[in-house]
Amino acid sequence: MPTTRPRAPFRTARPRAPFRIATVLALLSLAPLVPAQAGAAATARTSVLQRDTDTLHADGVTGVSVRLETPRGTTTARSGVGDLRTGRPVPPDGYVRIGSTTKTFVATVLLQLVGEGRVSLDDPVERWLPGVVRGHGGDGRRISLRELLQHTSGLPDYVGDVVPELSAAGYRAHRWTTYTSAERVAFALRHPPLFAPGRGWAYSNTNYVLAGMVIQAVTGRTWEQEVRARIVRPLRLGHTFAPGDRPFLPAPHARDYQQFEPGGALTDTTVAYLPFDGDADGSMVSTAADTGRFFRALARGELLAPAQLAEMRRTVEVPPGHGSPPGTRYGLGLERIPLSCGGGSWGHSGDGFGYLVWPAATADGRASVTVVLHSRPGAEESAVRQIQDVTRLVDHALCSARGDGHR
């Protein structure tokens, strides 16, 4: 992803991504939780999952964890270490920042409000946030809520303005700085629109900061409160929350590491970078188990009525040059990536300084896989290779589930 735009899914070099690592002791572990009767198919799936996980570690990721869930059971794989200093292994289901995966939670809440008749996807932003989107050509009267959720608003991304120095020193100097949602939007509006609303596609975290503000305007409660009441509690996601300005992860968790320059040293970035880790565009904390449960429930229609789920899955092409896998399409807070066995996976990646989370589910919600990387490289070619490794792993995992008769 571009280094000035973190959290744009599947891109290859951004301010909190990319990196290549010195060789570390590999502590490999696998915890298959599948019933014995699953037989040869489960054994083969386990072997491929571990191999693909090890490939990520061999390609420079300090620590990797993967969780695959199908109707036959749960298979997990880990590779590398969770702490370079102590050599301890990656926790099997530790807490992780999920970055832009937060966007799917936020989009789900807004679509629930649509289903309740409280808001329309065709409402202009101005209706709910009068006067907020004005400046340098930005005009909330011309931008719909649908265009916010689908990244077709043309609004610039605020993130480049809150990463004044892309370096280890910059991370340490600015990680405690906090901004309000309105301040983040104001940063973006210093710049002219990228295109007229609805006339292009460009990933912008500003869109989802505004979506969070709209949720509060409609309900009178914060987006965090609505996510908890409407998603976290009903699904019993006991390890999922929005930490606000609290920068520390609960235990257990692996440590995250960012390489800010190709060939440079690794910086421990486990503490959140609050300038962009604190809003509706990407602040939530979860686990692989909880995240997978969310995407399976979403796909099965447990969170949205059929009409709203269909709207969420109404996609537009992600243009070439955005760093996405070929054929990627973007819906309303949801990404579709083609599978080699036919059809596609539905999910939303999230990343930040030192981490990447990649959850995906089958269209029917019967299977999901979540990949967590605990380091990011400084060299673009390393970042590209690791993303290719992840997409291959996800494809193998979900197609193996389909091979067991699950679609």
FENMO-V698159 format. One record per helix or strand of 3 or more residues. SS is the DSSP state (h for helix, s for strand). FROM is the first residue (numbers start at 1). TO is the last residue. Records with the same first field share a line. If there is no record, write none. Layout:
SS->FROM-TO ; FROM-TO
This chain:
s->29-34 ; 63-70 ; 73-80 ; 257-259 ; 266-268 ; 284-286 ; 335-338 ; 344-352 ; 355-361 ; 368-373 ; 375-377
h->36-58 ; 99-115 ; 125-128 ; 145-150 ; 159-162 ; 168-174 ; 181-188 ; 205-219 ; 223-232 ; 288-299 ; 306-312 ; 380-403
